[in-house]
Amino acid sequence: MSVSHHEAAQATPKSNVRGVVVRGSGAGFAQEISAGQHRLRSDEPASAGGTDTGATPYDLLLAALGSCTSITLGMYARRKGWPLEDITVNLRHSKVHASDCVDCENKDVMLDRIERDIHLTGPLTPEQKSRLLEIADKCPVHRTLTSTIQIKTRAV
């Protein structure tokens, strides 16, 4: 028996945490995502057996980091009264051997790497640009991704 989005939301304990509901079928990779009043789709490209009807899960992860970075930089610049006009964040995800990582203790594993290029436009000083790049590492999603993450999974 299918459970509606509303029923699923009602079955979830109430809290201050905003939740996301993801629904898919066992027949394919396409997913329907509900985040509050917003609707998104996720899928895999046809080359990976999907139908390419939405962003891949890693695209969504990069989008979360990129949007959080841009929001954080814009907020910081506005608060400082700096002439930041535009922010573009380009992101790429890859898997690399830990042996390529100078700081990695275990060299025999694969490591997730996210490359983030930030383009700032506006008459900013070199010092302001440098400070904004430092602030980028302080956005909440960046901090989450670089922290220890605990994911608790349960069947309901």
Rosetta silent file (secondary structure, phi, psi, omega in degrees, C-alpha in Angstrom):
SEQUENCE: MSVSHHEAAQATPKSNVRGVVVRGSGAGFAQEISAGQHRLRSDEPASAGGTDTGATPYDLLLAALGSCTSITLGMYARRKGWPLEDITVNLRHSKVHASDCVDCENKDVMLDRIERDIHLTGPLTPEQKSRLLEIADKCPVHRTLTSTIQIKTRAV
SCORE:     score description
SCORE:     0.000 S_00000001
   1 L     0.000  131.856 -177.686    0.000    0.000    0.000 S_00000001
   2 L   -79.228  140.284  177.861    1.381    3.380   -0.999 S_00000001
   3 L  -106.892  129.246 -179.209    1.843    6.070    1.630 S_00000001
   4 L   -71.429  162.477  177.831    1.243    9.655    0.549 S_00000001
   5 H   -57.855  -41.617 -179.354    3.805   12.398    1.165 S_00000001
   6 H   -63.063  -44.222  179.029    1.445   13.953    3.718 S_00000001
   7 H   -65.234  -39.208  178.757    1.059   10.668    5.609 S_00000001
   8 H   -64.036  -39.788  179.007    4.816   10.110    5.572 S_00000001
   9 H   -66.494  -36.629  179.680    5.348   13.585    6.971 S_00000001
  10 H   -68.668  -32.449 -177.682    2.754   12.937    9.679 S_00000001
  11 H   -75.311  -18.568 -179.772    4.436    9.663   10.685 S_00000001
  12 L   -81.383  133.201  179.043    7.754   11.433   11.222 S_00000001
  13 L   -58.233  142.386  179.895    8.243   12.786   14.748 S_00000001
  14 L   -72.687  140.557  175.053    7.920   16.567   14.951 S_00000001
  15 L  -158.551  178.760  177.629   11.129   18.512   15.560 S_00000001
  16 L   -79.747  -11.407 -176.742   12.824   21.787   14.685 S_00000001
  17 L   -79.925  128.103  176.575   14.804   20.034   11.962 S_00000001
  18 L   -76.529  130.035 -177.339   13.527   20.596    8.443 S_00000001
  19 L  -103.806  164.682  175.814   13.243   17.257    6.714 S_00000001
  20 E  -125.082  138.337  177.559   13.508   16.056    3.174 S_00000001
  21 E  -114.816  128.534  178.877   11.435   13.206    1.754 S_00000001
  22 E  -120.482  128.068 -179.409   12.806   11.158   -1.137 S_00000001
  23 E  -126.643  135.043  176.365   10.590    8.641   -2.962 S_00000001
  24 E  -148.490  176.474  176.855   11.542    6.229   -5.676 S_00000001
  25 L  -115.441  162.162  177.224   10.605    2.820   -6.940 S_00000001
  26 L   -72.563   -7.267 -174.790   12.646   -0.345   -7.087 S_00000001
  27 L   -83.654  -18.193 -177.291   12.213   -0.330  -10.867 S_00000001
  28 L  -159.777 -169.683 -176.587   14.612    2.519  -11.678 S_00000001
  29 L  -100.186  -14.955 -176.026   16.810    5.293  -10.360 S_00000001
  30 L   -62.533  136.294 -178.161   14.502    8.316  -10.720 S_00000001
  31 E  -128.351  144.586  172.657   13.611    9.929   -7.388 S_00000001
  32 E  -104.660  127.678 -176.416   11.065   12.536   -6.353 S_00000001
  33 E  -116.066  130.623  174.578   12.387   14.883   -3.681 S_00000001
  34 E  -117.130  123.127  175.979   10.255   17.071   -1.417 S_00000001
  35 E  -127.054   95.334 -172.883   11.991   19.740    0.645 S_00000001
  36 L    63.236 -127.638 -179.669    9.278   21.764    2.335 S_00000001
  37 L   -87.299   -0.702 -175.442    7.181   23.225   -0.490 S_00000001
  38 E   -94.429  145.165  179.662    9.914   22.616   -3.090 S_00000001
  39 E  -121.989  133.619  178.278   10.029   19.681   -5.502 S_00000001
  40 E  -133.992  167.695  174.007   13.161   18.314   -7.161 S_00000001
  41 E  -128.406  147.210  174.086   14.117   15.217   -9.127 S_00000001
  42 E  -131.463  148.633 -178.821   17.186   13.065   -8.933 S_00000001
  43 L  -163.204 -179.841  173.172   18.260   10.324  -11.299 S_00000001
  44 L  -111.296  154.360  177.139   21.300    8.771  -12.888 S_00000001
  45 L   -65.921  159.054  179.530   22.426    9.473  -16.450 S_00000001
  46 H   -56.770  -33.758 -178.942   21.385    7.051  -19.184 S_00000001
  47 H   -65.467  -18.292  178.543   25.011    5.853  -19.383 S_00000001
  48 H  -107.257   11.327  177.677   24.637    4.562  -15.794 S_00000001
  49 L    95.197    2.776  178.308   21.234    2.940  -16.379 S_00000001
  50 L   -91.145 -171.320  178.776   19.063    5.888  -15.371 S_00000001
  51 L  -112.787    3.992  175.498   16.656    7.996  -17.381 S_00000001
  52 L    55.105   41.401 -179.388   18.483   11.328  -16.810 S_00000001
  53 L   -95.330    2.861  179.732   15.334   13.072  -15.534 S_00000001
  54 L  -165.968  177.482  178.705   17.135   14.926  -12.743 S_00000001
  55 E   -66.943  151.074  176.125   20.432   15.798  -11.155 S_00000001
  56 L   -74.839  161.117  176.708   22.568   12.958   -9.831 S_00000001
  57 H   -55.373  -39.149  177.774   22.915   12.573   -6.055 S_00000001
  58 H   -69.661  -32.210  173.478   26.481   13.934   -6.265 S_00000001
  59 H   -59.859  -42.848 -179.488   25.217   16.900   -8.332 S_00000001
  60 H   -66.302  -38.245  176.539   22.804   17.645   -5.483 S_00000001
  61 H   -61.911  -46.481  177.995   25.601   17.369   -2.920 S_00000001
  62 H   -64.239  -37.940  177.944   27.724   19.815   -4.918 S_00000001
  63 H   -62.957  -38.856  177.914   24.724   22.114   -5.351 S_00000001
  64 H   -62.384  -46.169  179.619   24.246   22.163   -1.567 S_00000001
  65 H   -66.363  -44.576 -179.032   27.877   23.142   -1.016 S_00000001
  66 H   -64.018  -43.978 -179.269   27.892   25.678   -3.855 S_00000001
  67 H   -69.391  -39.217  177.608   24.679   27.396   -2.831 S_00000001
  68 H   -63.717  -41.260  177.894   25.699   27.506    0.834 S_00000001
  69 H   -59.935  -49.246 -177.858   29.079   28.972   -0.163 S_00000001
  70 H   -63.492  -43.594  178.859   27.461   31.661   -2.310 S_00000001
  71 H   -61.383  -45.805 -178.389   24.860   32.538    0.333 S_00000001
  72 H   -62.810  -44.821 -179.731   27.530   32.766    3.053 S_00000001
  73 H   -65.639  -42.235  178.528   29.826   34.968    0.957 S_00000001
  74 H   -62.535  -42.858  179.723   26.993   37.278   -0.080 S_00000001
  75 H   -63.627  -44.544 -179.479   25.799   37.641    3.507 S_00000001
  76 H   -63.083  -46.790 -179.320   29.325   38.364    4.759 S_00000001
  77 H   -63.155  -41.352  178.454   30.020   40.948    2.044 S_00000001
  78 H   -62.093  -43.678 -179.125   26.679   42.712    2.660 S_00000001
  79 H   -62.881  -35.762  179.927   27.358   42.860    6.396 S_00000001
  80 H   -83.654  -11.293 -177.307   30.817   44.371    5.727 S_00000001
  81 L    74.212   26.448 -178.446   29.468   46.768    3.090 S_00000001
  82 L   -84.666  148.208 -176.206   31.840   45.343    0.458 S_00000001
  83 L   -82.452   55.411  176.631   31.092   45.840   -3.272 S_00000001
  84 L   -82.153  119.315 -175.847   30.572   42.169   -4.135 S_00000001
  85 L   -97.151  -40.579 -173.416   28.372   42.090   -7.230 S_00000001
  86 E  -147.493  146.118  177.497   28.300   38.467   -8.322 S_00000001
  87 E  -130.115  127.318  172.633   29.363   35.056   -7.037 S_00000001
  88 E  -126.061  127.835  179.955   29.782   31.980   -9.209 S_00000001
  89 E  -116.968  118.535  176.414   30.827   28.699   -7.633 S_00000001
  90 E  -105.096  129.079 -176.958   31.980   25.854   -9.928 S_00000001
  91 E  -129.140  147.462  175.934   32.312   22.454   -8.270 S_00000001
  92 E  -138.111  142.432  177.353   33.583   19.026   -9.303 S_00000001
  93 E  -115.915  139.523  174.885   33.568   15.730   -7.408 S_00000001
  94 E  -150.987  165.718  173.266   36.021   12.908   -7.977 S_00000001
  95 E  -107.059  131.582  178.807   37.524    9.888   -6.280 S_00000001
  96 E  -130.128  157.013  175.752   41.293    9.927   -5.871 S_00000001
  97 E   -71.404  135.605  179.205   43.764    7.548   -4.304 S_00000001
  98 H   -60.396  -22.046  177.853   44.682    8.631   -0.785 S_00000001
  99 H   -62.112  -21.729  176.898   48.312    8.143   -1.822 S_00000001
 100 H   -82.332   -4.456 -175.215   47.847   11.412   -3.751 S_00000001
 101 L  -102.609  119.461 -177.882   46.854   13.140   -0.515 S_00000001
 102 L   -63.634  -38.595 -173.637   49.683   14.646    1.531 S_00000001
 103 L   -89.070   -2.525 -174.547   47.624   14.755    4.774 S_00000001
 104 L   -81.820  134.457  178.679   46.073   11.277    4.566 S_00000001
 105 L   -77.491  -48.810 -178.604   47.161    8.643    7.077 S_00000001
 106 L   -93.036  112.371 -174.771   45.870    5.573    5.214 S_00000001
 107 L   -89.600   -1.988 -174.978   47.308    5.609    1.677 S_00000001
 108 L  -100.018   15.714 -176.528   45.517    2.445    0.456 S_00000001
 109 L  -121.655  167.715  173.795   41.975    3.855    0.173 S_00000001
 110 E   -90.973  147.650 -176.264   40.002    6.046   -2.173 S_00000001
 111 E  -125.487  136.096  173.918   39.249    9.572   -1.060 S_00000001
 112 E   -78.784  133.655  177.784   36.396   11.836   -2.132 S_00000001
 113 E  -125.870  131.650  172.253   37.675   15.145   -3.456 S_00000001
 114 E  -115.430  124.456  174.690   35.591   18.215   -4.142 S_00000001
 115 E  -102.060  129.991 -176.147   37.197   21.003   -6.110 S_00000001
 116 E  -126.765  116.305  176.138   35.514   24.380   -5.637 S_00000001
 117 E  -106.083  126.325 -177.238   36.384   27.380   -7.826 S_00000001
 118 E  -113.471  123.019  178.459   34.904   30.667   -6.654 S_00000001
 119 E  -107.914  118.899 -179.536   34.582   33.604   -9.059 S_00000001
 120 E  -112.018  130.454  176.418   33.917   36.943   -7.363 S_00000001
 121 E  -119.030  151.373 -177.205   33.030   40.041   -9.362 S_00000001
 122 L   128.082  160.714 -177.449   32.908   43.612   -8.191 S_00000001
 123 L   -76.387   64.827  179.971   35.510   46.230   -7.265 S_00000001
 124 L   -88.911  148.234  174.210   36.921   44.219   -4.349 S_00000001
 125 L   -77.469  159.890  175.642   40.414   44.720   -2.982 S_00000001
 126 H   -57.178  -35.682  178.848   42.804   41.752   -3.031 S_00000001
 127 H   -65.699  -40.955  178.712   42.467   41.628    0.777 S_00000001
 128 H   -64.999  -43.260  178.019   38.654   41.452    0.539 S_00000001
 129 H   -61.700  -43.662  179.033   38.849   38.654   -2.033 S_00000001
 130 H   -61.890  -42.824  179.405   41.297   36.750    0.134 S_00000001
 131 H   -65.571  -39.512  178.483   39.052   37.124    3.195 S_00000001
 132 H   -63.219  -37.505  177.261   36.014   35.932    1.231 S_00000001
 133 H   -65.823  -35.000  174.700   37.904   32.784    0.194 S_00000001
 134 H   -65.458  -41.668 -178.866   38.651   32.147    3.892 S_00000001
 135 H   -65.602  -30.864  179.786   34.971   32.678    4.742 S_00000001
 136 H   -55.574  -37.099 -179.805   33.959   30.128    2.078 S_00000001
 137 L   -73.661   -5.898 -179.893   35.424   27.387    4.269 S_00000001
 138 L  -101.957    2.386  179.051   33.175   28.518    7.106 S_00000001
 139 L   -65.705  146.917 -175.069   29.847   27.975    5.345 S_00000001
 140 H   -56.399  -38.525 -179.477   27.671   25.490    7.283 S_00000001
 141 H   -70.160  -39.083  176.127   27.599   22.821    4.551 S_00000001
 142 H   -59.163  -45.650  179.674   31.396   22.970    4.166 S_00000001
 143 H   -62.189  -39.458  178.262   31.744   22.511    7.926 S_00000001
 144 H   -64.205  -46.354 -176.969   29.338   19.564    7.842 S_00000001
 145 H   -67.190  -25.463 -179.374   31.146   17.870    4.969 S_00000001
 146 L   -99.859    5.046  177.258   34.529   18.243    6.665 S_00000001
 147 L   -99.409  178.459  171.711   33.316   17.090   10.082 S_00000001
 148 L   -80.395  125.412 -177.020   32.619   13.619   11.371 S_00000001
 149 L  -108.279  131.795  176.221   29.119   12.785   10.206 S_00000001
 150 L  -110.168  122.670  178.023   26.900   10.305   12.008 S_00000001
 151 L  -115.532  120.118  178.509   24.012    8.879    9.981 S_00000001
 152 L  -102.635  123.865 -178.650   21.446    6.820   11.864 S_00000001
 153 L  -114.151  137.163  177.329   19.318    4.573    9.671 S_00000001
 154 L  -147.734  151.301  174.146   16.172    2.782   10.741 S_00000001
 155 L   -86.550  136.462  179.098   13.249    1.052    9.115 S_00000001
 156 L  -125.782    0.000    0.000    9.901    2.668    9.915 S_00000001
